[in-house]
Amino acid sequence: MELRLSRSSVAKAAGLACLAEQFGYEYVGAQRARDNKFQLLLAPDPSPQAQARAARNWAQYPNAGDGVSLPPLVPDAFELMTARITFDITGNRDQIPVALVGVFATIGCGYCAARFRGDEFFLVVVGVLWVFFLAFSGIGFVVMRRRNARATALLQAAGFVPVTEEGGRVRYRPPGAQPPGGQPWQAGPYGQGPYGQGPYG
């Protein structure tokens, strides 16, 4: 199930994903779409623990469909979900476009400066634009790298496992999670974290 969230933040997406996991779904991935919307991918979780949790929550919150009568968010689960979504939207594939802004700005401004080198005012404008786009690219790249590093450290400390998907994208999965039609992923050297122990109880 793919949800397209307009004007959404990571925190809102994480809250929605956590609530979905309370009712029998699991978080699969997230990314920013071209139209600046947020894409959140969820899938039914067939595990006995997830089904039992969903049954308890539907019994306790039968009117959850109204969007108001909902169970409270579990802080630990919310923090980890926020880290997972942050990692998914700040990975290497997402950092490249930000870095390319500076590259294309340099090429474009260099071309304009060479073509109109006799116009001093135009050269000043081109120089200002070049500095702006270069600063935007550099700052954006550094910010994304730092957010990605913080999310990675949190997920690794919690025992999440880096898994490379068929397309080459790396995502972090809970230890012991079942990929479609495959064997359980191993927890690796990090051991069991809150998801392995069950933050939902």
Long-range contacts (C-beta under 8 A, 24 or more apart in sequence): 1-25, 1-41, 1-42, 1-43, 2-39, 2-40, 2-41, 2-42, 3-39, 3-40, 3-41, 3-42, 4-33, 4-37, 4-38, 4-39, 4-40, 5-37, 5-38, 5-39, 5-40, 6-37, 6-38, 8-37, 8-38, 10-82, 10-85, 10-86, 10-89, 11-82, 13-38, 13-40, 13-85, 14-78, 14-81, 14-82, 14-84, 14-85, 15-73, 15-78, 16-40, 17-42, 17-81, 17-85, 18-73, 18-74, 18-77, 18-78, 18-81, 19-70, 19-71, 19-73, 21-45, 21-50, 21-53, 21-77, 21-81, 21-200, 22-53, 22-54, 22-57, 22-71, 22-200, 23-54, 23-57, 23-58, 23-64, 24-50, 24-51, 24-53, 24-54, 25-50, 26-50, 26-177, 27-81, 27-84, 27-85, 29-88, 29-169, 29-171, 30-84, 30-85, 30-88, 30-89, 31-88, 31-89, 31-94, 32-89, 32-94, 40-85, 47-178, 49-198, 53-200, 74-199, 74-200, 76-194, 76-199, 77-194, 77-195, 77-199, 77-200, 79-154, 80-154, 80-155, 80-158, 80-160, 80-193, 80-194, 80-195, 80-199, 83-150, 83-151, 83-154, 83-155, 83-172, 84-151, 84-155, 84-160, 84-171, 84-172, 86-147, 86-148, 86-150, 86-151, 87-148, 87-151, 87-152, 87-155, 87-171, 87-172, 88-171, 90-144, 90-145, 90-147, 90-148, 90-151, 91-148, 91-169, 91-170, 93-169, 94-144, 95-141, 95-144, 95-145, 95-148, 98-137, 98-140, 98-141, 98-144, 99-137, 99-141, 100-137, 101-133, 101-136, 101-137, 101-140, 102-133, 102-134, 102-136, 102-137, 102-138, 102-141, 103-137, 105-129, 105-130, 105-133, 105-134, 105-137, 106-130, 106-134, 109-133, 156-190, 157-190, 157-193, 158-190, 158-193, 158-194, 158-195, 159-187, 159-190, 159-191, 159-192, 159-193, 159-194, 159-195, 159-196, 160-190, 160-193, 160-195, 161-185, 161-186, 161-187, 161-188, 161-190, 162-188
